[in-house]
Amino acid sequence: MTTWFITGISRGLGYALAKAALAEGDTVYGTVRSGTPDLPTGRGTLHVATLDVADGDAAEAAVHDAVARMGRIDVLVNNAGYGLLGAIEKATDDEVARLFAVDLFSPFRIIRAALPHLRAQGSGHIVNITSIAGRAPGVGSGLYCAVKFALEGLSASLAPEVAPLGIKVTAVAPGAFRTNFLSASSIRWSESEDSAYAASVGRSSAAFNAADGRQLGDPDRAAKAILAAVRSDNPPLHLLLGSDALRRARTKLDAVIAEMNAWEELTLSTDFPDGE
């Protein structure tokens, strides 16, 4: 039996992941902002905590409560979060502060609170749900790309820090999945767009609106993929989910390599000459 700590299980990928883990007989400690999720427990055991993850103290307390209830945490999943769309210029300080509090600082504090327990166990798996936007940023979601890029960086650096302690890390970057991510309950929009950005942000905003409810990704299949990765003897540090995520990542990597090659001579010109 595996014990899970999952933030944001009331809907979307968090709900699907909790449901899949419970169906396999695992124990899940899940957080919600309000209400009680209608989750079939199957052979598993579910503990629900009401929590606004933007409250860092409460998030840390939830980790300790989970350990007290379950005895250990085998898999910690930082899933709770939301998106902020629109032109970077139009984002307010309050909007950005709230976004980073929920999508970055809360995962950091949860990880920091959990690590002493995981170190004492000599095992554990930290799964951070990032986004393909953090690996291959696009137009119209600059601040969301920034916060997920930061969570990607935290995950990549954390992995070698904790590997000698028996702890694994996986950053999961989904593409577009058919959840309510683009609904009013999960997405925020900055101030109405300026006509100056009509050709860039305006077009991307229209595409986001048109995509709601038509996304390629199946959250239940994504949950099964995460379970498979976690149960693997050699889990990935970077896991992409969805054909669109794979396509965007490959396009981004190809562009980065091409640019590196094009500017290689200038890059190398900044070293001291041989022998100096």
MIVO-481430 format. One record per residue: residue in one letter; residue number from 1; x negated, y negated, z negated of N, C-alpha, C in turn. Coordinates in steps of 0.2 Angstrom, whole numbers, plus 5000, padded with zeros to 4 digits. Layout:
MIVO-481430
<site "A" NUM <X Y Z> <X Y Z> <X Y Z>> ...
***
This chain:
MIVO-481430
<site "M" 1 <4996 5006 5000> <5000 5000 5000> <4996 4994 5000>> <site "T" 2 <4997 4989 5004> <4994 4983 5005> <4998 4977 5002>> <site "T" 3 <4994 4973 4998> <4998 4967 4995> <4996 4961 4999>> <site "W" 4 <5001 4957 5001> <5001 4951 5005> <5003 4945 5001>> <site "F" 5 <4999 4939 5003> <5001 4933 5001> <5002 4929 5007>> <site "I" 6 <5008 4927 5009> <5010 4923 5015> <5013 4917 5014>> <site "T" 7 <5011 4911 5016> <5014 4905 5015> <5019 4904 5021>> <site "G" 8 <5025 4902 5020> <5030 4900 5025> <5033 4906 5028>> <site "I" 9 <5037 4910 5024> <5040 4916 5026> <5048 4915 5028>> <site "S" 10 <5050 4909 5028> <5057 4908 5029> <5059 4908 5036>> <site "R" 11 <5054 4907 5041> <5056 4908 5048> <5050 4909 5052>> <site "G" 12 <5051 4910 5058> <5045 4910 5063> <5040 4916 5062>> <site "L" 13 <5034 4914 5063> <5029 4920 5063> <5028 4922 5056>> <site "G" 14 <5029 4918 5051> <5028 4920 5044> <5034 4925 5042>> <site "Y" 15 <5040 4924 5044> <5046 4928 5043> <5044 4935 5046>> <site "A" 16 <5042 4935 5053> <5041 4941 5056> <5036 4945 5053>> <site "L" 17 <5030 4942 5051> <5025 4945 5048> <5027 4948 5041>> <site "A" 18 <5031 4945 5037> <5033 4947 5031> <5038 4953 5032>> <site "K" 19 <5042 4953 5037> <5047 4958 5038> <5043 4964 5041>> <site "A" 20 <5038 4964 5045> <5034 4969 5047> <5030 4973 5042>> <site "A" 21 <5027 4969 5037> <5023 4972 5031> <5028 4975 5027>> <site "L" 22 <5034 4972 5025> <5039 4976 5021> <5041 4982 5024>> <site "A" 23 <5042 4982 5031> <5044 4988 5034> <5039 4994 5033>> <site "E" 24 <5033 4992 5032> <5028 4998 5031> <5027 5000 5024>> <site "G" 25 <5031 4997 5020> <5031 4998 5013> <5026 4994 5009>> <site "D" 26 <5024 4989 5011> <5019 4984 5008> <5022 4980 5003>> <site "T" 27 <5018 4976 4999> <5021 4971 4994> <5019 4964 4997>> <site "V" 28 <5024 4960 4997> <5023 4953 5000> <5025 4948 4995>> <site "Y" 29 <5021 4943 4993> <5022 4937 4990> <5022 4932 4995>> <site "G" 30 <5028 4929 4996> <5029 4924 5001> <5032 4918 4998>> <site "T" 31 <5030 4912 5001> <5032 4906 4999> <5037 4903 5004>> <site "V" 32 <5042 4899 5001> <5047 4895 5005> <5047 4888 5002>> <site "R" 33 <5050 4884 5006> <5051 4877 5004> <5057 4877 5000>> <site "S" 34 <5062 4881 5002> <5069 4881 4998> <5073 4887 5001>> <site "G" 35 <5078 4889 4997> <5082 4894 4998> <5078 4901 4997>> <site "T" 36 <5082 4906 5000> <5079 4913 4999> <5080 4916 5006>> <site "P" 37 <5074 4918 5009> <5074 4921 5016> <5078 4928 5016>> <site "D" 38 <5082 4929 5021> <5086 4935 5022> <5081 4940 5025>> <site "L" 39 <5077 4943 5021> <5072 4948 5023> <5074 4955 5021>> <site "P" 40 <5074 4960 5026> <5075 4967 5024> <5069 4969 5021>> <site "T" 41 <5069 4972 5015> <5063 4974 5011> <5061 4981 5013>> <site "G" 42 <5066 4985 5016> <5064 4992 5017> <5061 4996 5012>> <site "R" 43 <5055 4999 5013> <5052 5002 5007> <5047 4998 5003>> <site "G" 44 <5047 4991 5005> <5042 4987 5002> <5045 4983 4996>> <site "T" 45 <5041 4979 4993> <5043 4974 4988> <5041 4967 4990>> <site "L" 46 <5046 4963 4988> <5046 4956 4990> <5046 4951 4984>> <site "H" 47 <5041 4947 4983> <5042 4941 4978> <5042 4935 4982>> <site "V" 48 <5047 4931 4980> <5047 4924 4984> <5046 4918 4979>> <site "A" 49 <5042 4914 4981> <5040 4908 4977> <5042 4901 4981>> <site "T" 50 <5046 4897 4978> <5048 4891 4981> <5042 4886 4980>> <site "L" 51 <5040 4883 4985> <5033 4879 4985> <5033 4874 4991>> <site "D" 52 <5031 4868 4990> <5029 4864 4995> <5022 4864 4996>> <site "V" 53 <5019 4867 5001> <5012 4868 5001> <5008 4862 5001>> <site "A" 54 <5011 4856 5003> <5008 4849 5002> <5006 4848 4995>> <site "D" 55 <5009 4851 4990> <5007 4850 4983> <5002 4855 4982>> <site "G" 56 <4995 4853 4982> <4990 4857 4981> <4989 4861 4975>> <site "D" 57 <4991 4857 4969> <4991 4860 4963> <4996 4866 4963>> <site "A" 58 <5002 4865 4965> <5007 4871 4965> <5005 4876 4970>> <site "A" 59 <5001 4875 4975> <4999 4880 4980> <4994 4884 4976>> <site "E" 60 <4989 4881 4973> <4984 4885 4969> <4988 4889 4963>> <site "A" 61 <4993 4886 4960> <4996 4890 4955> <5000 4896 4958>> <site "A" 62 <5002 4896 4964> <5006 4901 4967> <5001 4907 4968>> <site "V" 63 <4995 4906 4970> <4990 4911 4971> <4989 4915 4964>> <site "H" 64 <4988 4911 4959> <4987 4914 4952> <4993 4918 4950>> <site "D" 65 <4999 4916 4952> <5005 4919 4950> <5006 4926 4954>> <site "A" 66 <5003 4925 4960> <5004 4931 4965> <4999 4937 4962>> <site "V" 67 <4993 4935 4960> <4989 4940 4957> <4992 4943 4951>> <site "A" 68 <4995 4939 4947> <4998 4941 4940> <5003 4946 4942>> <site "R" 69 <5007 4945 4947> <5013 4949 4949> <5011 4956 4952>> <site "M" 70 <5006 4955 4957> <5004 4961 4961> <4998 4964 4959>> <site "G" 71 <4994 4961 4955> <4988 4964 4952> <4982 4962 4957>> <site "R" 72 <4983 4960 4963> <4978 4959 4968> <4981 4956 4974>> <site "I" 73 <4977 4953 4978> <4979 4951 4985> <4974 4954 4990>> <site "D" 74 <4977 4958 4994> <4973 4961 4999> <4972 4957 5006>> <site "V" 75 <4978 4954 5008> <4978 4950 5014> <4981 4943 5012>> <site "L" 76 <4978 4937 5013> <4980 4931 5012> <4981 4927 5018>> <site "V" 77 <4987 4925 5020> <4989 4922 5026> <4991 4915 5025>> <site "N" 78 <4987 4911 5028> <4989 4904 5028> <4993 4902 5034>> <site "N" 79 <5000 4903 5034> <5004 4902 5040> <5008 4895 5040>> <site "A" 80 <5010 4893 5034> <5014 4887 5033> <5011 4881 5037>> <site "G" 81 <5015 4878 5041> <5013 4872 5044> <5018 4869 5049>> <site "Y" 82 <5016 4863 5052> <5021 4861 5057> <5016 4857 5062>> <site "G" 83 <5020 4854 5067> <5016 4850 5072> <5018 4843 5072>> <site "L" 84 <5013 4839 5075> <5015 4832 5076> <5013 4830 5083>> <site "L" 85 <5018 4828 5087> <5017 4827 5094> <5018 4820 5095>> <site "G" 86 <5015 4818 5101> <5015 4811 5103> <5008 4808 5104>> <site "A" 87 <5008 4802 5107> <5002 4799 5108> <4998 4798 5101>> <site "I" 88 <4991 4799 5102> <4987 4798 5096> <4988 4790 5093>> <site "E" 89 <4988 4786 5098> <4988 4779 5096> <4995 4777 5092>> <site "K" 90 <5000 4781 5093> <5006 4780 5090> <5007 4783 5083>> <site "A" 91 <5003 4787 5081> <5003 4791 5074> <5002 4786 5069>> <site "T" 92 <5005 4786 5063> <5004 4782 5058> <5000 4785 5053>> <site "D" 93 <4997 4782 5048> <4993 4784 5043> <4996 4790 5039>> <site "D" 94 <5003 4788 5037> <5007 4793 5033> <5008 4799 5037>> <site "E" 95 <5009 4799 5043> <5011 4805 5047> <5004 4809 5047>> <site "V" 96 <4999 4806 5048> <4992 4810 5049> <4991 4813 5042>> <site "A" 97 <4991 4809 5037> <4990 4812 5030> <4994 4818 5028>> <site "R" 98 <5000 4817 5030> <5005 4823 5028> <5003 4829 5032>> <site "L" 99 <5002 4828 5039> <5000 4833 5043> <4994 4837 5040>> <site "F" 100 <4989 4833 5039> <4982 4837 5036> <4983 4840 5029>> <site "A" 101 <4988 4837 5025> <4989 4839 5018> <4992 4846 5019>> <site "V" 102 <4997 4847 5024> <5000 4854 5025> <4996 4859 5029>> <site "D" 103 <4993 4856 5034> <4990 4861 5039> <4983 4863 5038>> <site "L" 104 <4979 4858 5034> <4972 4860 5032> <4971 4860 5025>> <site "F" 105 <4973 4855 5021> <4970 4854 5014> <4974 4860 5010>> <site "S" 106 <4980 4861 5011> <4983 4867 5008> <4980 4873 5009>> <site "P" 107 <4979 4875 5015> <4975 4882 5016> <4968 4882 5013>> <site "F" 108 <4965 4876 5013> <4958 4876 5009> <4959 4877 5002>> <site "R" 109 <4964 4874 4999> <4965 4875 4992> <4967 4882 4990>> <site "I" 110 <4971 4885 4994> <4974 4891 4993> <4968 4896 4993>> <site "I" 111 <4964 4895 4998> <4958 4899 4999> <4953 4899 4993>> <site "R" 112 <4952 4892 4991> <4948 4891 4986> <4950 4894 4979>> <site "A" 113 <4957 4894 4978> <4960 4897 4972> <4959 4905 4973>> <site "A" 114 <4960 4908 4979> <4960 4915 4979> <4953 4918 4979>> <site "L" 115 <4948 4915 4981> <4941 4918 4982> <4939 4921 4975>> <site "P" 116 <4939 4918 4970> <4937 4921 4964> <4940 4928 4963>> <site "H" 117 <4947 4928 4964> <4950 4935 4964> <4947 4940 4969>> <site "L" 118 <4947 4938 4975> <4944 4942 4980> <4937 4944 4979>> <site "R" 119 <4933 4940 4976> <4926 4942 4975> <4926 4947 4969>> <site "A" 120 <4930 4946 4964> <4931 4951 4959> <4933 4958 4961>> <site "Q" 121 <4937 4958 4966> <4940 4964 4969> <4934 4967 4974>> <site "G" 122 <4930 4963 4977> <4925 4965 4981> <4928 4967 4988>> <site "S" 123 <4934 4964 4989> <4937 4965 4996> <4943 4960 4997>> <site "G" 124 <4945 4959 5003> <4951 4955 5004> <4950 4952 5011>> <site "H" 125 <4956 4950 5014> <4956 4948 5021> <4960 4941 5021>> <site "I" 126 <4956 4936 5023> <4959 4929 5024> <4961 4928 5031>> <site "V" 127 <4968 4927 5033> <4970 4926 5039> <4973 4919 5040>> <site "N" 128 <4970 4915 5044> <4972 4908 5045> <4976 4907 5052>> <site "I" 129 <4982 4905 5051> <4986 4904 5058> <4984 4897 5060>> <site "T" 130 <4980 4897 5066> <4978 4891 5069> <4983 4890 5075>> <site "S" 131 <4980 4889 5081> <4984 4888 5087> <4979 4888 5093>> <site "I" 132 <4982 4890 5098> <4978 4889 5104> <4976 4881 5105>> <site "A" 133 <4980 4877 5103> <4979 4870 5103> <4973 4868 5099>> <site "G" 134 <4970 4872 5095> <4964 4870 5091> <4958 4873 5095>> <site "R" 135 <4959 4877 5100> <4953 4880 5104> <4953 4877 5111>> <site "A" 136 <4959 4875 5113> <4959 4872 5120> <4964 4866 5120>> <site "P" 137 <4962 4861 5117> <4967 4855 5116> <4970 4853 5122>> <site "G" 138 <4977 4850 5121> <4980 4848 5127> <4983 4841 5126>> <site "V" 139 <4986 4838 5131> <4988 4831 5130> <4995 4831 5126>> <site "G" 140 <4996 4826 5122> <5002 4825 5119> <5002 4828 5112>> <site "S" 141 <4997 4831 5110> <4997 4834 5103> <4990 4833 5100>> <site "G" 142 <4987 4828 5100> <4981 4826 5098> <4979 4827 5091>> <site "L" 143 <4984 4825 5087> <4983 4826 5079> <4984 4833 5077>> <site "Y" 144 <4989 4836 5080> <4990 4843 5079> <4984 4848 5081>> <site "C" 145 <4981 4846 5087> <4975 4849 5090> <4969 4848 5085>> <site "A" 146 <4969 4842 5082> <4963 4840 5077> <4964 4844 5071>> <site "V" 147 <4970 4845 5068> <4970 4849 5062> <4969 4856 5063>> <site "K" 148 <4971 4859 5068> <4970 4866 5070> <4963 4867 5072>> <site "F" 149 <4960 4862 5075> <4953 4863 5077> <4949 4863 5070>> <site "A" 150 <4951 4859 5065> <4947 4859 5059> <4948 4866 5055>> <site "L" 151 <4954 4869 5055> <4955 4875 5052> <4951 4881 5056>> <site "E" 152 <4951 4880 5062> <4946 4885 5066> <4939 4884 5063>> <site "G" 153 <4937 4878 5063> <4930 4877 5060> <4929 4880 5053>> <site "L" 154 <4934 4879 5049> <4933 4881 5042> <4933 4889 5042>> <site "S" 155 <4937 4892 5046> <4937 4899 5047> <4930 4902 5049>> <site "A" 156 <4928 4899 5054> <4922 4902 5057> <4916 4901 5052>> <site "S" 157 <4916 4896 5048> <4910 4895 5044> <4911 4899 5038>> <site "L" 158 <4917 4900 5035> <4919 4904 5030> <4917 4911 5031>> <site "A" 159 <4918 4914 5037> <4917 4921 5038> <4910 4923 5036>> <site "P" 160 <4905 4920 5038> <4898 4923 5036> <4897 4921 5029>> <site "E" 161 <4900 4916 5026> <4899 4915 5019> <4901 4921 5014>> <site "V" 162 <4907 4923 5016> <4910 4928 5012> <4909 4936 5014>> <site "A" 163 <4907 4937 5020> <4906 4943 5022> <4901 4948 5018>> <site "P" 164 <4896 4945 5015> <4892 4949 5010> <4896 4951 5004>> <site "L" 165 <4902 4948 5003> <4906 4949 4997> <4911 4954 4998>> <site "G" 166 <4911 4957 5004> <4916 4961 5006> <4923 4958 5008>> <site "I" 167 <4923 4952 5010> <4929 4948 5012> <4929 4947 5019>> <site "K" 168 <4934 4948 5023> <4935 4947 5030> <4939 4940 5031>> <site "V" 169 <4938 4937 5037> <4941 4931 5039> <4943 4932 5046>> <site "T" 170 <4950 4930 5048> <4952 4930 5055> <4956 4924 5056>> <site "A" 171 <4954 4920 5061> <4958 4914 5063> <4962 4917 5069>> <site "V" 172 <4969 4916 5068> <4974 4919 5073> <4976 4912 5077>> <site "A" 173 <4975 4912 5084> <4977 4907 5088> <4983 4909 5092>> <site "P" 174 <4989 4908 5090> <4995 4909 5095> <4996 4904 5100>> <site "G" 175 <4998 4907 5106> <5001 4902 5111> <5008 4900 5109>> <site "A" 176 <5012 4899 5114> <5019 4897 5113> <5023 4903 5111>> <site "F" 177 <5026 4904 5105> <5031 4909 5103> <5038 4907 5102>> <site "R" 178 <5042 4911 5104> <5049 4909 5103> <5052 4909 5096>> <site "T" 179 <5049 4904 5093> <5051 4903 5086> <5055 4896 5086>> <site "N" 180 <5056 4893 5080> <5059 4886 5080> <5053 4881 5079>> <site "F" 181 <5047 4882 5081> <5042 4878 5080> <5043 4871 5084>> <site "L" 182 <5047 4871 5089> <5048 4865 5093> <5055 4862 5091>> <site "S" 183 <5058 4865 5086> <5064 4862 5083> <5063 4856 5078>> <site "A" 184 <5068 4853 5077> <5068 4847 5072> <5065 4849 5065>> <site "S" 185 <5066 4855 5063> <5064 4858 5057> <5057 4859 5056>> <site "S" 186 <5053 4860 5062> <5046 4861 5062> <5042 4857 5065>> <site "I" 187 <5044 4852 5069> <5040 4848 5073> <5042 4840 5071>> <site "R" 188 <5037 4836 5072> <5038 4829 5071> <5035 4825 5077>> <site "W" 189 <5038 4820 5078> <5036 4816 5084> <5034 4809 5081>> <site "S" 190 <5029 4806 5084> <5027 4800 5082> <5032 4795 5086>> <site "E" 191 <5031 4788 5084> <5035 4783 5087> <5036 4784 5095>> <site "S" 192 <5042 4782 5097> <5044 4782 5104> <5038 4780 5108>> <site "E" 193 <5037 4784 5114> <5031 4783 5118> <5031 4776 5122>> <site "D" 194 <5025 4774 5122> <5024 4768 5126> <5023 4770 5133>> <site "S" 195 <5026 4765 5138> <5026 4767 5145> <5019 4768 5148>> <site "A" 196 <5014 4765 5144> <5007 4766 5146> <5005 4773 5147>> <site "Y" 197 <5008 4777 5143> <5006 4784 5142> <5011 4789 5146>> <site "A" 198 <5015 4786 5150> <5020 4790 5154> <5018 4795 5158>> <site "A" 199 <5012 4794 5161> <5009 4799 5166> <5005 4805 5162>> <site "S" 200 <5004 4804 5156> <5000 4809 5152> <5005 4812 5146>> <site "V" 201 <5005 4808 5141> <5009 4810 5135> <5017 4811 5137>> <site "G" 202 <5019 4806 5141> <5026 4807 5143> <5028 4813 5146>> <site "R" 203 <5023 4815 5151> <5025 4822 5154> <5024 4828 5150>> <site "S" 204 <5019 4828 5145> <5018 4833 5141> <5024 4834 5136>> <site "S" 205 <5027 4828 5134> <5033 4828 5129> <5039 4831 5133>> <site "A" 206 <5040 4829 5139> <5045 4832 5143> <5044 4840 5143>> <site "A" 207 <5038 4842 5144> <5037 4849 5145> <5038 4853 5138>> <site "F" 208 <5036 4850 5133> <5038 4853 5126> <5045 4854 5125>> <site "N" 209 <5049 4849 5127> <5056 4849 5126> <5059 4854 5130>> <site "A" 210 <5057 4855 5136> <5059 4860 5141> <5058 4867 5139>> <site "A" 211 <5052 4868 5135> <5050 4874 5134> <5053 4877 5128>> <site "D" 212 <5057 4873 5124> <5060 4876 5117> <5065 4881 5119>> <site "G" 213 <5064 4887 5116> <5069 4893 5117> <5067 4897 5123>> <site "R" 214 <5062 4895 5127> <5060 4899 5133> <5052 4901 5133>> <site "Q" 215 <5049 4901 5127> <5042 4903 5126> <5041 4910 5127>> <site "L" 216 <5035 4912 5130> <5034 4919 5132> <5033 4923 5126>> <site "G" 217 <5031 4921 5120> <5029 4925 5115> <5034 4928 5111>> <site "D" 218 <5034 4934 5109> <5039 4937 5104> <5036 4937 5097>> <site "P" 219 <5039 4934 5092> <5036 4934 5086> <5035 4941 5082>> <site "D" 220 <5040 4945 5084> <5039 4952 5081> <5033 4956 5083>> <site "R" 221 <5032 4955 5090> <5026 4958 5093> <5020 4955 5090>> <site "A" 222 <5020 4948 5089> <5014 4945 5086> <5013 4947 5079>> <site "A" 223 <5018 4949 5075> <5017 4951 5068> <5014 4958 5069>> <site "K" 224 <5016 4962 5073> <5013 4969 5074> <5006 4968 5076>> <site "A" 225 <5004 4964 5080> <4997 4963 5082> <4993 4961 5076>> <site "I" 226 <4995 4956 5072> <4991 4954 5066> <4991 4960 5061>> <site "L" 227 <4996 4964 5060> <4995 4970 5056> <4990 4974 5059>> <site "A" 228 <4990 4975 5065> <4985 4980 5069> <4978 4977 5068>> <site "A" 229 <4977 4971 5068> <4970 4967 5067> <4968 4968 5060>> <site "V" 230 <4972 4967 5055> <4971 4967 5048> <4969 4974 5046>> <site "R" 231 <4972 4979 5049> <4971 4986 5047> <4965 4989 5051>> <site "S" 232 <4962 4985 5056> <4956 4988 5059> <4950 4988 5055>> <site "D" 233 <4946 4993 5057> <4939 4993 5053> <4935 4988 5055>> <site "N" 234 <4936 4985 5061> <4931 4979 5063> <4936 4974 5066>> <site "P" 235 <4939 4970 5061> <4944 4965 5064> <4941 4959 5067>> <site "P" 236 <4944 4956 5071> <4941 4950 5075> <4941 4944 5070>> <site "L" 237 <4936 4940 5071> <4936 4933 5068> <4940 4928 5072>> <site "H" 238 <4940 4929 5078> <4945 4925 5083> <4950 4929 5086>> <site "L" 239 <4956 4928 5085> <4961 4932 5088> <4966 4928 5092>> <site "L" 240 <4967 4929 5098> <4972 4925 5102> <4978 4929 5103>> <site "L" 241 <4984 4926 5103> <4990 4929 5104> <4994 4926 5109>> <site "G" 242 <4995 4930 5114> <4999 4928 5120> <4995 4927 5126>> <site "S" 243 <4999 4928 5132> <4995 4928 5138> <4993 4920 5140>> <site "D" 244 <4998 4916 5138> <4996 4909 5139> <4990 4906 5135>> <site "A" 245 <4989 4909 5129> <4984 4907 5125> <4977 4910 5128>> <site "L" 246 <4978 4916 5130> <4972 4919 5133> <4970 4915 5140>> <site "R" 247 <4975 4913 5144> <4973 4909 5150> <4970 4902 5148>> <site "R" 248 <4973 4899 5143> <4970 4892 5141> <4963 4893 5138>> <site "A" 249 <4962 4898 5134> <4955 4899 5131> <4950 4900 5136>> <site "R" 250 <4952 4904 5141> <4947 4906 5147> <4946 4900 5151>> <site "T" 251 <4951 4896 5152> <4950 4890 5156> <4945 4885 5153>> <site "K" 252 <4947 4884 5146> <4943 4880 5142> <4935 4882 5142>> <site "L" 253 <4934 4889 5141> <4927 4891 5140> <4924 4890 5147>> <site "D" 254 <4927 4891 5153> <4924 4890 5159> <4922 4883 5160>> <site "A" 255 <4926 4879 5158> <4925 4871 5159> <4919 4869 5155>> <site "V" 256 <4919 4872 5148> <4913 4870 5144> <4906 4873 5147>> <site "I" 257 <4906 4879 5149> <4900 4882 5152> <4898 4878 5158>> <site "A" 258 <4903 4876 5163> <4901 4872 5169> <4899 4865 5167>> <site "E" 259 <4901 4862 5162> <4899 4855 5160> <4892 4856 5157>> <site "M" 260 <4891 4861 5153> <4884 4862 5150> <4879 4863 5155>> <site "N" 261 <4881 4867 5160> <4876 4868 5166> <4874 4862 5170>> <site "A" 262 <4880 4858 5171> <4879 4852 5175> <4874 4847 5171>> <site "W" 263 <4875 4847 5164> <4871 4842 5161> <4865 4845 5157>> <site "E" 264 <4863 4851 5159> <4858 4854 5155> <4851 4850 5156>> <site "E" 265 <4849 4847 5161> <4843 4844 5162> <4843 4838 5157>> <site "L" 266 <4848 4834 5156> <4848 4828 5152> <4848 4831 5145>> <site "T" 267 <4852 4836 5143> <4852 4839 5137> <4845 4841 5134>> <site "L" 268 <4841 4844 5139> <4834 4847 5137> <4829 4841 5137>> <site "S" 269 <4831 4835 5140> <4826 4830 5140> <4825 4826 5133>> <site "T" 270 <4829 4828 5128> <4829 4824 5122> <4824 4827 5117>> <site "D" 271 <4821 4833 5119> <4816 4836 5114> <4809 4833 5115>> <site "F" 272 <4805 4833 5110> <4798 4831 5110> <4795 4835 5116>> <site "P" 273 <4790 4832 5120> <4787 4836 5125> <4782 4841 5121>> <site "D" 274 <4781 4846 5125> <4777 4852 5122> <4770 4849 5120>> <site "G" 275 <4769 4852 5114> <4762 4850 5111> <4762 4844 5107>> <site "E" 276 <4768 4840 5106> <4768 4834 5102> <4771 4835 5096>> 
***
